[in-house]
Amino acid sequence: MSAIELYSFAACPYAQRTHITLLEKQLDFAIIEIDLFNRPDWFAAISPYGKVPVLRHAGVTVHESTIINQYLDEAFPQPALMPETPALRAQARIWMDYCETRFLPAVHKLMSEADDADKRIANNAKLADVLRHIEHEGLRKTGAGPWFFGPRFSLADIQFAPFLERFDMYVQLAGAILPEDCSRLRDWMTALQQRSSVKATAHNIEYHIEARRQMLARIAIRSSA
Ligand SMILES: N[C@@H](CCC(=O)N[C@@H](CS)C(=O)NCC(=O)O)C(=O)O
């Protein structure tokens, strides 16, 4: 048995965040795949919300990807995945929170209402506003890149990476737009795609579209049962 266990689901972007973090830390770990539509009975005992990812290490069980990743950064300090100063660490946490509370809700609304033409226009406008905010209030103020906090790759990069990887799917299925003036964001996305830890966990657009199709089909079966 490995000293670190990641309870995961292959297509889950949140579990991917933790997978990237484990690779960045160059740790030995085991991935235990959970079928989210047929969870083993024991899973409830380690996952209070019934979700992946969950991490187990040295008698500690942690859930929620943002918290797991911060746990890993503290438990295994090298290489550090948070900026150097308390002020910059606070900034990193603010942008990680922005991902959860602004960026992801805009993405989820766009995707879940993609078939409604009127809502799609408004939802795309909202997502474009969020992307411009990341560009002008975040990326352009933190430095020249390539990462969110300049030369140092951090948990803020990891927070967004799996969702930016899926951006082509948002374009294809819901007409998402990356605004013209988001050049630093575009460069950041390219740098993320080339990062070896991100690459090692990445899938192509066909995989993401098929995973989404299967997930929606299984949700439909579950709710009609
Ligand atoms: N806020 C959580 C979200 C995790 C999440 O939504 N995971 C999904 C899979 S991608 C899940 O386990 N869903 C199962 C369910 O909601 O029943 C995190 O950051 O870890």
The ligand as an ORCA input file, in Angstrom:
! r2SCAN-3c Opt
* xyz 0 1
  N     -15.375     21.388     -4.425
  C     -14.956     20.046     -4.689
  C     -15.666     19.554     -5.947
  C     -15.399     18.073     -6.242
  C     -16.435     17.513     -7.206
  O     -17.443     18.133     -7.546
  N     -16.161     16.264     -7.643
  C     -17.142     15.601     -8.458
  C     -16.486     14.851     -9.619
  S     -15.717     15.932    -10.771
  C     -17.858     14.560     -7.628
  O     -17.242     13.840     -6.872
  N     -19.169     14.451     -7.812
  C     -19.953     13.451     -7.167
  C     -21.266     13.974     -6.699
  O     -21.443     15.198     -6.636
  O     -22.112     13.145     -6.384
  C     -13.433     19.975     -4.810
  O     -12.819     21.008     -5.116
  O     -12.839     18.921     -4.516
*
